[in-house]
Amino acid sequence: MAPQAQTRRPNFLVILVDDLAWSDTGCFGGEISTPHIDALAQTGLRFTDFHASALCAPTRSMLLTGTDHHLTGLGQLPEFIARSPSHSGKPGHEGYLNDHVVAFPELLRDAGYFTTMSGKWHLGLDKEHSPLVKGGFERSFAMLRGCCNHYAYEPEVANKADVPAFFSTNTAAYHREDEHIVTKLPKDFYSSDFYADKLLEYLTGNQESDPDRPFFAYLPFTAAHWPIQAPRENMEHYRGRYDAGPLALRKERIERQKKMGLIPENVVPHPVVAPEVPAWDDMTDDARARSCRTMEAYAGMVERMDENVGKVVEYLKRSGQYEDTYIFFLSDNGAEGAAIEAGPTMQGNTLAHMQKYYDNSLDNIGRANSYCWYGPLWSQAGTAPCRLHKWFSTEGGIRVPFILSKPGLPRKQEAGQIESAFGTVMDLAPTILDLAGVPAQNGGVFKGRQVYPVKGVSWKHWLASTDGGKELKVDEDMIHPPDYEVGWELMGCAAFRKGYWKVNWVPPPKGPGKWQLYDLSQDQGETKDLAEEMPHKLEELVGLWDRYAKDVGVVGLKNELQDYRALTAEEISADTTWLRFMNAHEEPVGAAA
Ligand SMILES: O=[N+]([O-])c1ccc(OS(=O)(=O)O)cc1
């Protein structure tokens, strides 16, 4: 008798976008042209209550391990751990994936999957913390730091010691391919194009060598992180589109989201909070023009990223792998609202360095030798109706666009189905492992080391269920139970959610520096503080946050922001952690791209 054909195990593609706003893409109410992401939403499910952490590396660590970032080693951004005396050396604040967690691609690799990534890593600079060693990725091309110039451009500076720390860590395109530091990138390098092409090279290699081997692919774009840079042809599509300014864009997007059924008709949007920048109407014409041009470049950057999503999906279709591939699409945190010019990292000679070596004149914005960010006004057009943006554990910082796409999902009953079920980035690891039929490492000893249990939950059962595309009710067929509890803490901000109840701590100047209470089922904008009206509820949730903070090892909180400071030159040379971020090419030369 012929052996029974084994059911083919599914493939997985996780597309993570850096600092993408909630409402940038067409399918989430944006005006930016994103037909390929919109097509994923049409073939899958779009989520309106999906959450990450308020910052990049912490979210990435949660995604790959399924647990809270204070346990993974990314209790704080690596760059800030190095500068914060109260965080450095504390458990869970190593600045890389520590030994107490398992990145799930390693489990997939051990179970026979081809595992590969191309794009931003930000979970450790050294070989021992690399995607190959710590991430379980068989093939990887990894941008190691938090960001870099998207064209890999670096100005000629006579004396490297004159380069301010901010630029040393945030410009050099510092990559590792498998175990080797990359010393050469192609002349026409542009981040999104290159990362997608590299991923296709790895996937094609796998297909050619073993067509039946399933894959897990991770594509963490560095778009649309600052410096905001985009090819002219994409940027030109938005010429003049943003001249009415960020407040007009905000209104426009809110209206579109309502029409699309993404937010309730009666939602009360949180007001824009941006005390660190001048009001739009008070800005000079020149400053407004450059701000609008930066938003044009940002839109071009998102559009180009979408084209690359299209390229990867097209490859999957062409090679006959698309039907078997679960595609996850999400952002790592809320839109980037930092007015970086007002931040402590800009102290000293940083702004002067920028003026000397970069050209942020109107017609140069978006090019390789420009260095721009779009600030808290445009970002709050992107996060509306929610409160604030990246860095904050209010909904604007942690609610992210999320799409799960695969042809033939039982759960999906209608085109472009919108799901209001709550989920978090910690759910991806258990869900993907479950769908692959590979057991999660839920605590216990893994390869000789004690590891933390997974906090997220698998969606497998929920995805297989059908509810006719109905709106989920609070107590009906949710992924998580209605009183599910999750905590957040980063950068002096904190939050705890139990079902739709949420408490927030936002320090001054953007918040009151005391706990506030919200009912998210009625108030997505977090506008009506119920703390005084419902003291018992407040006390319950604050108590739960205290327990969470103790359980996961939160360091600091209320004075945390004051703890960060610019390092002196002497401290920089004495601090080896910070030095590692500074020194772009400290390792011997390896493979060149
Ligand atoms: O201060 N830094 O060096 C810094 C801050 C934020 C940042 O962006 S993130 O996406 O990595 O959070 C990168 C670098």
The ligand as an ORCA input file, in Angstrom:
! r2SCAN-3c Opt
* xyz 0 1
  O      17.820     57.182     21.472
  N      18.081     56.372     20.605
  O      19.219     56.140     20.268
  C      16.991     55.751     19.905
  C      15.696     55.968     20.330
  C      14.635     55.367     19.666
  C      14.898     54.559     18.599
  O      13.853     54.017     17.952
  S      13.326     52.577     18.225
  O      12.449     52.302     17.109
  O      14.433     51.673     18.265
  O      12.581     52.610     19.471
  C      16.192     54.336     18.160
  C      17.248     54.928     18.827
*
